[in-house]
Amino acid sequence: MDAVNKKIAIAISLIGLVLIILMISTELLESMWFKALFGLWVFVFCSSVYRLTPLFKSRNRLEDFIQRDAQHLLLFSLMGFFDKKHGPDWLVIESIERITTKDDELIIYSNNERQMSVSLPVKKAELDSFIKRILTDSEKQNITFS
């Protein structure tokens, strides 16, 4: 997620650079639509830069994205601007065949040919540790980890 957020921030910065060059070289700043466009760019830029800060990671802990009840695994994902969460998507734990973890991503494969992928603001080691902590020993035996 960090790599994606950095690419997004760079792209948004380049768009801002183009807007600033247009603002300096032309009379577009006098147009109301350009002011609105520039205001929108400021909002999106602030959101993209915020996602690169330690505050973003501290406010979006792993426990907020992966939760468990007696029989289900509940997955939330980030969407939109700032800290807006989407979900939950849920899976019956008994139906999970394989769990793959990567830096910033969790992929779960179930036996009913359903695959879920969630981007998370954590590293692989922390994600592995958390998943193994919330599953019981018998559930871990039935799931392949990769």
DSSP file with accessible surface (Angstrom, degrees, kcal/mol):
  #  RESIDUE AA STRUCTURE BP1 BP2  ACC     N-H-->O    O-->H-N    N-H-->O    O-->H-N    TCO  KAPPA ALPHA  PHI   PSI    X-CA   Y-CA   Z-CA
    1    1 A M     >        0   0   23      0, 0.0     4,-3.0     0, 0.0     5,-0.2   0.000 360.0 360.0 360.0 -35.1    0.0    0.0    0.0
    2    2 A D  H  >  +     0   0   25      2,-0.2     4,-2.4     1,-0.2     5,-0.2   0.921 360.0  48.5 -60.9 -43.5    2.9    2.4    0.7
    3    3 A A  H  > S+     0   0   58      2,-0.2     4,-2.1     1,-0.2    -1,-0.2   0.921 113.9  46.1 -64.2 -41.8    4.2    1.9   -2.8
    4    4 A V  H  > S+     0   0   84      1,-0.2     4,-2.5     2,-0.2    -2,-0.2   0.929 112.3  50.6 -65.7 -44.0    0.8    2.5   -4.3
    5    5 A N  H  X S+     0   0    9     -4,-3.0     4,-2.4     1,-0.2    -2,-0.2   0.872 109.5  51.3 -63.8 -35.6    0.2    5.6   -2.1
    6    6 A K  H  X S+     0   0  122     -4,-2.4     4,-2.4    -5,-0.2    -1,-0.2   0.920 110.3  48.6 -66.3 -41.8    3.6    7.0   -3.1
    7    7 A K  H  X S+     0   0  154     -4,-2.1     4,-2.4     2,-0.2    -2,-0.2   0.906 112.2  49.0 -64.3 -40.8    2.8    6.6   -6.8
    8    8 A I  H  X S+     0   0   78     -4,-2.5     4,-2.7     2,-0.2     5,-0.2   0.928 111.0  49.8 -63.9 -44.3   -0.6    8.2   -6.3
    9    9 A A  H  X S+     0   0    9     -4,-2.4     4,-2.3     1,-0.2    -2,-0.2   0.902 111.3  49.3 -62.8 -39.2    1.0   11.1   -4.4
   10   10 A I  H  X S+     0   0  106     -4,-2.4     4,-2.4     2,-0.2    -1,-0.2   0.936 111.9  48.0 -66.0 -44.7    3.6   11.6   -7.2
   11   11 A A  H  X S+     0   0   49     -4,-2.4     4,-2.1     1,-0.2    -2,-0.2   0.928 113.2  47.6 -62.2 -42.8    0.9   11.6   -9.9
   12   12 A I  H  X S+     0   0   22     -4,-2.7     4,-2.3     1,-0.2    -1,-0.2   0.884 110.1  53.3 -67.7 -35.5   -1.3   14.1   -8.0
   13   13 A S  H  X S+     0   0   49     -4,-2.3     4,-2.4    -5,-0.2    -1,-0.2   0.904 107.9  50.5 -64.3 -40.9    1.8   16.3   -7.4
   14   14 A L  H  X S+     0   0  101     -4,-2.4     4,-2.2     2,-0.2    -2,-0.2   0.902 109.2  50.7 -64.3 -39.5    2.5   16.3  -11.1
   15   15 A I  H  X S+     0   0   95     -4,-2.1     4,-2.5     1,-0.2    -2,-0.2   0.923 110.5  50.5 -62.5 -41.3   -1.1   17.3  -11.8
   16   16 A G  H  X S+     0   0    1     -4,-2.3     4,-2.7     2,-0.2    -2,-0.2   0.888 107.0  53.9 -63.4 -38.9   -0.7   20.1   -9.3
   17   17 A L  H  X S+     0   0   97     -4,-2.4     4,-2.6     2,-0.2    -1,-0.2   0.927 109.3  48.3 -61.3 -42.8    2.5   21.3  -10.9
   18   18 A V  H  X S+     0   0   84     -4,-2.2     4,-2.6     2,-0.2    -2,-0.2   0.923 111.7  49.8 -63.2 -42.8    0.6   21.5  -14.3
   19   19 A L  H  X S+     0   0   14     -4,-2.5     4,-2.5     1,-0.2    -2,-0.2   0.911 111.3  48.8 -63.2 -39.9   -2.2   23.4  -12.6
   20   20 A I  H  X S+     0   0   60     -4,-2.7     4,-2.4     2,-0.2     5,-0.2   0.915 110.7  50.1 -67.4 -41.8    0.3   25.8  -11.0
   21   21 A I  H  X S+     0   0   96     -4,-2.6     4,-2.7     1,-0.2     5,-0.2   0.929 112.8  47.2 -61.4 -43.7    2.1   26.4  -14.3
   22   22 A L  H  X S+     0   0   66     -4,-2.6     4,-1.6     1,-0.2     6,-0.5   0.896 111.1  52.1 -62.6 -38.7   -1.3   27.1  -15.9
   23   23 A M  H  < S+     0   0   44     -4,-2.5     6,-0.4    -5,-0.2    -2,-0.2   0.895 114.9  41.1 -65.6 -39.6   -2.2   29.4  -13.1
   24   24 A I  H  < S+     0   0  136     -4,-2.4    -2,-0.2     1,-0.2    -1,-0.2   0.899 119.4  42.6 -74.8 -41.1    1.0   31.4  -13.5
   25   25 A S  H  < S+     0   0   83     -4,-2.7     2,-0.2    -5,-0.2    -2,-0.2   0.625 118.8  34.0 -87.2 -13.1    1.2   31.5  -17.2
   26   26 A T  S  < S-     0   0   54     -4,-1.6     3,-0.4    -5,-0.2     0, 0.0  -0.748  82.5-108.1-130.9-178.7   -2.5   32.3  -18.0
   27   27 A E  S >  S+     0   0  134     -2,-0.2     3,-1.5     1,-0.2     4,-0.3   0.060  77.0 118.8 -97.8  24.7   -5.4   34.2  -16.5
   28   28 A L  G >   +     0   0   41     -6,-0.5     3,-1.8     1,-0.3     6,-0.3   0.763  59.0  73.2 -65.6 -25.9   -7.2   30.9  -15.5
   29   29 A L  G 3  S+     0   0   78     -3,-0.4    -1,-0.3    -6,-0.4     6,-0.1   0.755  89.5  61.5 -62.3 -20.3   -7.1   31.9  -11.8
   30   30 A E  G <  S+     0   0  143     -3,-1.5     2,-0.3     4,-0.1    -1,-0.3   0.677  87.1  90.8 -78.0 -16.4   -9.8   34.5  -12.5
   31   31 A S  S <> S-     0   0   39     -3,-1.8     4,-1.7    -4,-0.3     5,-0.1  -0.640  72.3-144.0 -83.3 135.3  -12.2   31.7  -13.7
   32   32 A M  H  > S+     0   0  145     -2,-0.3     4,-2.3     1,-0.2     5,-0.2   0.883 100.0  55.9 -65.0 -39.2  -14.5   30.2  -11.0
   33   33 A W  H  > S+     0   0  157      1,-0.2     4,-2.3     2,-0.2    -1,-0.2   0.869 106.7  50.8 -63.5 -34.1  -14.3   26.7  -12.5
   34   34 A F  H  > S+     0   0    2     -6,-0.3     4,-2.9     2,-0.2    -1,-0.2   0.904 108.6  51.1 -71.3 -37.6  -10.5   26.8  -12.3
   35   35 A K  H  X S+     0   0  108     -4,-1.7     4,-2.5    -7,-0.2    -2,-0.2   0.912 111.6  48.1 -62.9 -41.1  -10.6   27.9   -8.6
   36   36 A A  H  X S+     0   0   66     -4,-2.3     4,-2.4     2,-0.2    -2,-0.2   0.919 112.2  48.9 -65.4 -41.9  -13.0   24.9   -7.9
   37   37 A L  H  X S+     0   0   74     -4,-2.3     4,-2.3     2,-0.2    -2,-0.2   0.920 112.1  48.4 -63.4 -42.1  -10.7   22.6   -9.8
   38   38 A F  H  X S+     0   0   48     -4,-2.9     4,-2.3     2,-0.2    -2,-0.2   0.904 110.4  51.6 -66.3 -39.3   -7.7   23.9   -7.8
   39   39 A G  H  X S+     0   0   40     -4,-2.5     4,-2.1     2,-0.2    -1,-0.2   0.906 109.6  49.8 -62.6 -41.1   -9.6   23.5   -4.6
   40   40 A L  H  X S+     0   0  101     -4,-2.4     4,-2.5     1,-0.2     5,-0.2   0.915 109.2  52.2 -62.7 -42.2  -10.4   19.9   -5.5
   41   41 A W  H  X S+     0   0   39     -4,-2.3     4,-3.0     1,-0.2     5,-0.2   0.917 107.1  52.4 -61.4 -41.8   -6.8   19.2   -6.3
   42   42 A V  H  X S+     0   0   60     -4,-2.3     4,-2.6     2,-0.2    -1,-0.2   0.932 110.3  48.6 -59.7 -44.1   -5.8   20.6   -2.8
   43   43 A F  H  X S+     0   0   90     -4,-2.1     4,-2.1     2,-0.2    -2,-0.2   0.944 114.5  44.0 -61.6 -48.2   -8.2   18.2   -1.1
   44   44 A V  H  X S+     0   0   33     -4,-2.5     4,-2.4     2,-0.2    -2,-0.2   0.907 113.2  52.2 -65.7 -39.8   -7.0   15.2   -3.1
   45   45 A F  H  X S+     0   0   64     -4,-3.0     4,-2.5    -5,-0.2     5,-0.3   0.933 108.9  49.7 -62.9 -44.5   -3.4   16.2   -2.6
   46   46 A C  H  X S+     0   0   63     -4,-2.6     4,-2.5    -5,-0.2    -1,-0.2   0.911 111.3  50.0 -61.1 -41.4   -3.9   16.5    1.2
   47   47 A S  H  X S+     0   0    6     -4,-2.1     4,-1.6    -5,-0.2    -1,-0.2   0.926 111.8  47.0 -63.0 -43.8   -5.5   13.0    1.3
   48   48 A S  H  < S+     0   0    7     -4,-2.4     4,-0.3     1,-0.2   -39,-0.2   0.893 114.2  46.5 -69.2 -36.8   -2.7   11.4   -0.7
   49   49 A V  H >< S+     0   0   58     -4,-2.5     3,-1.7    -5,-0.2     4,-0.3   0.904 107.8  57.6 -71.4 -38.2    0.0   13.0    1.5
   50   50 A Y  H >< S+     0   0   30     -4,-2.5     3,-1.8     1,-0.3     6,-0.5   0.889  97.8  61.3 -57.9 -38.5   -1.8   12.0    4.7
   51   51 A R  T 3< S+     0   0   27     -4,-1.6    -1,-0.3     1,-0.3    -2,-0.2   0.628 100.9  55.2 -67.6  -9.4   -1.8    8.3    3.6
   52   52 A L  T <  S+     0   0   66     -3,-1.7    -1,-0.3    -4,-0.3    -2,-0.2   0.485  91.9  94.5 -97.3  -3.8    2.0    8.5    3.7
   53   53 A T  S <> S-     0   0   42     -3,-1.8     4,-1.3    -4,-0.3     3,-0.4  -0.489  82.0-121.5 -91.0 157.4    2.3    9.8    7.3
   54   54 A P  H  > S+     0   0  110      0, 0.0     4,-2.5     0, 0.0     5,-0.2   0.806 111.8  65.8 -63.0 -27.9    2.7    7.8   10.5
   55   55 A L  H  > S+     0   0   93      1,-0.2     4,-2.2     2,-0.2     5,-0.2   0.914  98.0  53.2 -60.6 -40.1   -0.6    9.2   11.7
   56   56 A F  H  > S+     0   0    0     -6,-0.5     4,-1.1    -3,-0.4    -1,-0.2   0.938 111.3  45.4 -59.9 -45.9   -2.4    7.4    9.0
   57   57 A K  H  < S+     0   0   77     -4,-1.3    -1,-0.2     1,-0.2    -2,-0.2   0.881 112.4  50.7 -68.4 -36.1   -0.8    4.1   10.1
   58   58 A S  H  < S+     0   0   74     -4,-2.5     3,-0.3     1,-0.2    -1,-0.2   0.845 112.6  46.3 -71.5 -31.0   -1.5    4.7   13.7
   59   59 A R  H  < S+     0   0  144     -4,-2.2     2,-0.5     1,-0.2    -1,-0.2   0.666 111.9  53.8 -81.5 -18.0   -5.2    5.5   13.1
   60   60 A N  S  < S+     0   0    2     -4,-1.1    -1,-0.2    -5,-0.2     2,-0.1  -0.645  77.0 177.1-119.9  75.5   -5.7    2.5   10.8
   61   61 A R    >   -     0   0  133     -2,-0.5     3,-1.6    -3,-0.3     4,-0.5  -0.343  42.6-112.2 -76.5 158.6   -4.5   -0.5   12.8
   62   62 A L  G >> S+     0   0    3      1,-0.3     4,-2.0     2,-0.2     3,-1.6   0.854 114.8  64.7 -59.5 -35.4   -4.7   -4.0   11.6
   63   63 A E  G 34 S+     0   0   79      1,-0.3    -1,-0.3     2,-0.2    -3,-0.0   0.735  96.4  58.8 -62.9 -21.4   -7.4   -4.9   14.1
   64   64 A D  G <4 S+     0   0   39     -3,-1.6    -1,-0.3     1,-0.1    -2,-0.2   0.689 111.9  39.0 -78.8 -19.6   -9.7   -2.4   12.4
   65   65 A F  T <4 S+     0   0    0     -3,-1.6    11,-2.8    -4,-0.5     2,-0.5   0.725 117.0  43.1-103.3 -30.1   -9.5   -4.2    9.1
   66   66 A I  E  <  +A   75   0A   1     -4,-2.0     2,-0.3     9,-0.2    -1,-0.3  -0.973  67.8 161.7-123.5 117.9   -9.5   -7.9   10.1
   67   67 A Q  E     -A   74   0A  78      7,-2.7     7,-3.4    -2,-0.5     2,-0.4  -0.897  18.9-153.1-131.5 162.0  -12.0   -9.0   12.7
   68   68 A R  E     -A   73   0A  74     -2,-0.3     5,-0.2     5,-0.2     2,-0.2  -0.990  10.3-177.1-138.4 141.4  -13.4  -12.4   13.7
   69   69 A D        -     0   0   74      3,-2.2     5,-0.0    -2,-0.4     0, 0.0  -0.513  59.5 -67.4-115.3-162.8  -16.5  -13.7   15.3
   70   70 A A  S    S+     0   0   85      1,-0.2     3,-0.0    -2,-0.2    -2,-0.0   0.887 127.1   3.6 -57.7 -41.9  -17.2  -17.3   16.2
   71   71 A Q  S    S+     0   0  123     22,-0.1    22,-2.6    21,-0.0    23,-0.4   0.454 118.3  70.8-125.1  -3.5  -17.5  -18.6   12.6
   72   72 A H  E     - B   0  92A  46     20,-0.3    -3,-2.2    21,-0.1     2,-0.5  -0.889  58.4-144.1-125.1 151.6  -16.6  -15.7   10.3
   73   73 A L  E     -AB  68  91A   1     18,-2.9    18,-2.0    -2,-0.3     2,-0.5  -0.958  23.3-154.6-107.7 121.8  -13.7  -13.6    9.3
   74   74 A L  E     -AB  67  90A  36     -7,-3.4    -7,-2.7    -2,-0.5     2,-0.5  -0.883   9.0-166.1-102.8 126.9  -14.7  -10.0    8.7
   75   75 A L  E     -AB  66  89A   1     14,-3.4    14,-2.9    -2,-0.5     2,-0.3  -0.955   5.5-173.6-118.5 130.0  -12.6   -7.9    6.3
   76   76 A F  E     -     0   0A  38    -11,-2.8     2,-0.3    -2,-0.5    11,-0.2  -0.854   6.9-163.5-113.7 153.2  -12.7   -4.1    5.9
   77   77 A S  E     - B   0  86A  28      9,-2.5     9,-3.6    -2,-0.3     2,-0.3  -0.948  22.3-109.3-135.3 158.1  -10.9   -2.1    3.3
   78   78 A L  E     + B   0  85A  22     41,-0.5     2,-0.3    -2,-0.3     7,-0.2  -0.628  41.2 167.4 -83.0 143.0  -10.0    1.5    2.8
   79   79 A M        +     0   0   81      5,-2.6     5,-0.2    -2,-0.3    -2,-0.0  -0.986  40.7   2.7-150.2 155.4  -11.7    3.5    0.1
   80   80 A G  S    S-     0   0   47     -2,-0.3     2,-0.2     3,-0.1     6,-0.0  -0.260 102.0 -15.3  73.3-149.5  -12.1    7.0   -0.9
   81   81 A F  S >  S-     0   0   94      2,-0.1     3,-1.3    -3,-0.0    -2,-0.1  -0.592 107.7 -21.1 -98.1 150.2  -10.4    9.9    0.9
   82   82 A F  T 3  S-     0   0   67     -2,-0.2    -3,-0.0     1,-0.2   -35,-0.0  -0.300 123.9 -18.7  57.6-121.9   -8.7   10.0    4.3
   83   83 A D  T 3  S+     0   0   27     -2,-0.1    -1,-0.2    -5,-0.1     2,-0.2   0.075  83.1 144.9-110.0  26.1   -9.8    7.1    6.6
   84   84 A K    <   -     0   0  122     -3,-1.3    -5,-2.6    -5,-0.2     2,-0.3  -0.476  33.9-154.8 -69.9 128.8  -13.1    6.0    5.0
   85   85 A K  E     -B   78   0A  75     -7,-0.2     2,-0.4    -2,-0.2    -7,-0.2  -0.785   6.3-154.7-107.4 149.5  -13.6    2.3    5.4
   86   86 A H  E     -B   77   0A  86     -9,-3.6    -9,-2.5    -2,-0.3     3,-0.2  -0.951  40.8 -26.2-119.2 139.3  -15.7   -0.1    3.3
   87   87 A G  E     -     0   0A  39     -2,-0.4   -11,-0.2     1,-0.3     2,-0.1  -0.860  34.0-116.7 135.8-170.5  -17.1   -3.3    4.5
   88   88 A P  E     -     0   0A  62      0, 0.0     2,-0.4     0, 0.0    -1,-0.3   0.429  36.1-179.8 -89.2 150.3  -17.4   -5.7    6.1
   89   89 A D  E     -B   75   0A  57    -14,-2.9   -14,-3.4    -3,-0.2     2,-0.4  -0.919  21.3-156.9 -99.3 137.4  -16.9   -8.5    3.6
   90   90 A W  E     -B   74   0A 129     -2,-0.4     2,-0.4   -16,-0.2   -16,-0.2  -0.899  17.4-170.5-125.7 150.3  -17.2  -11.7    5.4
   91   91 A L  E     -B   73   0A   3    -18,-2.0   -18,-2.9    -2,-0.4     2,-0.4  -0.994  31.5-115.9-132.1 141.3  -16.0  -15.3    4.9
   92   92 A V  E >   -B   72   0A  50     -2,-0.4     3,-1.4   -20,-0.2     4,-0.5  -0.637  26.3-139.2 -72.7 125.8  -16.9  -18.5    6.8
   93   93 A I  G >  S+     0   0    5    -22,-2.6     3,-1.5    -2,-0.4    -1,-0.2   0.880  99.9  59.4 -59.8 -36.5  -13.7  -19.6    8.4
   94   94 A E  G 3  S+     0   0  170    -23,-0.4    -1,-0.3     1,-0.3   -22,-0.1   0.747 101.0  56.9 -64.9 -21.9  -14.3  -23.2    7.6
   95   95 A S  G <  S+     0   0   17     -3,-1.4    16,-3.0    15,-0.1     2,-0.4   0.568  80.5 107.9 -87.3  -6.2  -14.5  -22.4    3.8
   96   96 A I  E <   +C  110   0B   5     -3,-1.5    14,-0.3    -4,-0.5     3,-0.1  -0.572  36.2 169.7 -77.5 124.5  -11.1  -20.8    3.7
   97   97 A E  E     +     0   0B 106     12,-2.7    47,-2.6    -2,-0.4     2,-0.3   0.787  63.6  11.7 -98.4 -40.7   -8.6  -23.0    1.9
   98   98 A R  E     -Cd 109 144B  98     11,-1.8    11,-3.0    45,-0.2     2,-0.4  -1.000  53.7-161.3-145.9 143.7   -5.5  -20.8    1.5
   99   99 A I  E     -Cd 108 145B   1     45,-2.7    47,-2.4    -2,-0.3     2,-0.5  -0.994  10.1-169.5-126.1 125.2   -4.3  -17.4    2.8
  100  100 A T  E     -C  107   0B  15      7,-3.2     7,-3.0    -2,-0.4     2,-0.4  -0.963   5.0-166.1-114.8 130.5   -1.6  -15.5    1.0
  101  101 A T  E     +C  106   0B   6     45,-2.0     2,-0.3    -2,-0.5     5,-0.2  -0.928  12.6 165.3-118.2 142.5    0.1  -12.5    2.6
  102  102 A K  E >   -C  105   0B 103      3,-2.6     3,-1.8    -2,-0.4     2,-0.2  -0.865  54.9 -65.1-136.7 171.2    2.3   -9.9    1.0
  103  103 A D  T 3  S-     0   0   90     -2,-0.3    20,-0.2     1,-0.3     3,-0.0  -0.488 124.1  -4.1 -59.4 124.5    3.4   -6.5    2.0
  104  104 A D  T 3  S+     0   0   14     18,-2.3    16,-1.7    -2,-0.2     2,-0.3   0.583 122.5  85.8  69.5  13.8    0.3   -4.4    2.2
  105  105 A E  E <   -CE 102 119B  52     -3,-1.8    -3,-2.6    14,-0.3     2,-0.4  -0.992  49.6-168.0-151.3 141.0   -2.0   -7.2    0.9
  106  106 A L  E     -CE 101 118B   1     12,-2.3    12,-2.6    -2,-0.3     2,-0.5  -0.995  10.8-170.8-124.1 128.0   -4.0  -10.1    2.2
  107  107 A I  E     -CE 100 117B   8     -7,-3.0    -7,-3.2    -2,-0.4     2,-0.5  -0.988   2.4-169.1-123.0 126.8   -5.5  -12.6   -0.3
  108  108 A I  E     -CE  99 116B   1      8,-2.9     8,-2.6    -2,-0.5     2,-0.5  -0.966   3.7-163.2-120.1 128.5   -7.9  -15.3    0.9
  109  109 A Y  E     -CE  98 115B  52    -11,-3.0   -12,-2.7    -2,-0.5   -11,-1.8  -0.932  10.1-163.6-110.1 130.5   -9.1  -18.2   -1.3
  110  110 A S  E >   -C   96   0B   5      4,-2.8     3,-1.0    -2,-0.5     4,-0.3  -0.720  31.6-112.5-112.2 166.2  -12.2  -20.2   -0.2
  111  111 A N  T 3  S+     0   0   88    -16,-3.0   -15,-0.1     1,-0.3    -1,-0.1   0.579 111.4  67.0 -75.3  -8.2  -13.4  -23.6   -1.3
  112  112 A N  T 3  S-     0   0   98    -17,-0.3    -1,-0.3     2,-0.1     3,-0.1  -0.009 122.2-101.4 -98.9  30.8  -16.4  -22.1   -3.1
  113  113 A E  S <  S+     0   0  190     -3,-1.0     2,-0.4     1,-0.2    -2,-0.2   0.736  78.9 140.5  59.6  28.4  -14.1  -20.5   -5.7
  114  114 A R        -     0   0   99     -4,-0.3    -4,-2.8     2,-0.0     2,-0.4  -0.843  31.6-169.1-100.5 136.2  -14.3  -17.1   -4.0
  115  115 A Q  E     -E  109   0B 118     -2,-0.4     2,-0.4    -6,-0.2    -6,-0.2  -0.992   1.7-169.5-127.2 131.8  -11.2  -15.0   -3.7
  116  116 A M  E     -E  108   0B  17     -8,-2.6    -8,-2.9    -2,-0.4     2,-0.4  -0.972   1.3-171.1-122.7 138.0  -10.9  -11.8   -1.6
  117  117 A S  E     -E  107   0B  62     -2,-0.4     2,-0.4   -10,-0.2   -10,-0.2  -0.995   3.7-176.2-128.9 131.3   -8.1   -9.4   -1.7
  118  118 A V  E     -E  106   0B   6    -12,-2.6   -12,-2.3    -2,-0.4     2,-0.5  -0.996  19.6-140.1-130.8 129.4   -7.7   -6.5    0.8
  119  119 A S  E     -E  105   0B  61     -2,-0.4   -41,-0.5   -14,-0.2   -14,-0.3  -0.784  28.7-177.4 -86.4 130.4   -5.0   -3.8    0.8
  120  120 A L        -     0   0    0    -16,-1.7     2,-1.6    -2,-0.5   -58,-0.1  -0.957  36.3-120.8-131.6 147.7   -3.8   -3.1    4.3
  121  121 A P  S    S+     0   0    7      0, 0.0     2,-0.3     0, 0.0   -59,-0.1  -0.274  81.3  90.6 -84.4  53.7   -1.3   -0.6    5.7
  122  122 A V  S    S-     0   0   10     -2,-1.6   -18,-2.3   -61,-0.1    -2,-0.2  -0.953  74.5-106.8-141.4 163.9    1.0   -3.3    7.2
  123  123 A K     >  -     0   0   98     -2,-0.3     4,-2.2   -20,-0.2     5,-0.2  -0.460  37.4-105.4 -88.0 163.4    4.1   -5.4    6.4
  124  124 A K  H  > S+     0   0   74      1,-0.2     4,-3.0     2,-0.2     5,-0.2   0.890 116.3  53.4 -57.2 -45.4    3.9   -9.1    5.6
  125  125 A A  H  > S+     0   0   78      1,-0.2     4,-2.3     2,-0.2    -1,-0.2   0.918 110.8  46.0 -61.8 -43.1    5.5  -10.2    8.9
  126  126 A E  H  > S+     0   0  106      2,-0.2     4,-2.3     1,-0.2    -1,-0.2   0.904 113.6  49.8 -66.7 -38.6    2.9   -8.3   11.0
  127  127 A L  H  X S+     0   0    0     -4,-2.2     4,-2.6     2,-0.2     5,-0.2   0.928 110.5  49.7 -66.3 -44.6    0.1   -9.6    8.9
  128  128 A D  H  X S+     0   0   41     -4,-3.0     4,-2.3     1,-0.2     5,-0.2   0.930 112.1  48.5 -58.0 -47.5    1.3  -13.2    9.2
  129  129 A S  H  X S+     0   0   67     -4,-2.3     4,-1.5    -5,-0.2    -1,-0.2   0.918 112.4  47.9 -61.3 -43.9    1.5  -12.8   12.9
  130  130 A F  H  X S+     0   0   11     -4,-2.3     4,-1.9     2,-0.2    -2,-0.2   0.927 111.3  49.6 -65.5 -45.1   -1.9  -11.3   13.3
  131  131 A I  H  X S+     0   0    2     -4,-2.6     4,-1.2     1,-0.2    -1,-0.2   0.927 112.5  47.4 -61.5 -44.4   -3.6  -13.9   11.1
  132  132 A K  H  < S+     0   0   91     -4,-2.3    -1,-0.2    -5,-0.2    -2,-0.2   0.799 110.1  54.6 -69.9 -24.1   -2.0  -16.8   13.0
  133  133 A R  H  < S+     0   0  148     -4,-1.5    -1,-0.2    -5,-0.2    -2,-0.2   0.862 109.5  45.0 -76.4 -34.8   -3.0  -15.1   16.3
  134  134 A I  H  < S+     0   0   35     -4,-1.9     2,-0.3    -5,-0.1    -2,-0.2   0.667 102.3  76.6 -87.4 -14.0   -6.7  -14.8   15.5
  135  135 A L  S  < S-     0   0    8     -4,-1.2     2,-0.1    -5,-0.2   -67,-0.0  -0.733  81.2-121.9 -95.3 147.1   -7.1  -18.4   14.1
  136  136 A T     >  -     0   0   64     -2,-0.3     4,-2.4     1,-0.1     5,-0.2  -0.338  28.8-106.3 -77.6 165.6   -7.3  -21.4   16.3
  137  137 A D  H  > S+     0   0  117      1,-0.2     4,-1.6     2,-0.2    -1,-0.1   0.896 120.9  50.6 -60.9 -40.9   -4.9  -24.3   16.0
  138  138 A S  H  > S+     0   0   71      1,-0.2     4,-0.9     2,-0.2    -1,-0.2   0.889 110.5  49.7 -67.2 -35.1   -7.5  -26.6   14.3
  139  139 A E  H >> S+     0   0   32      1,-0.2     4,-0.6     2,-0.2     3,-0.5   0.901 107.4  54.3 -69.3 -38.4   -8.3  -23.8   11.8
  140  140 A K  H >< S+     0   0   63     -4,-2.4     3,-0.7     1,-0.2    -1,-0.2   0.845 103.6  57.0 -63.4 -32.7   -4.6  -23.3   11.0
  141  141 A Q  H 3< S+     0   0  160     -4,-1.6    -1,-0.2     1,-0.2    -2,-0.2   0.807 107.6  47.5 -68.1 -29.5   -4.3  -27.0   10.2
  142  142 A N  H << S+     0   0  128     -4,-0.9     2,-0.4    -3,-0.5    -1,-0.2   0.518 104.0  73.3 -88.8  -6.6   -7.0  -26.8    7.6
  143  143 A I  S << S-     0   0   11     -3,-0.7     2,-0.5    -4,-0.6   -45,-0.2  -0.907  72.1-139.6-114.6 136.6   -5.6  -23.6    5.9
  144  144 A T  E     -d   98   0B  89    -47,-2.6   -45,-2.7    -2,-0.4     2,-0.4  -0.824  19.4-154.8 -92.0 129.6   -2.6  -23.4    3.7
  145  145 A F  E      d   99   0B  59     -2,-0.5   -45,-0.2   -47,-0.2   -47,-0.0  -0.873 360.0 360.0-106.5 136.0   -0.5  -20.3    4.3
  146  146 A S              0   0   68    -47,-2.4   -45,-2.0    -2,-0.4    -2,-0.0  -0.956 360.0 360.0-143.3 360.0    1.8  -18.8    1.7
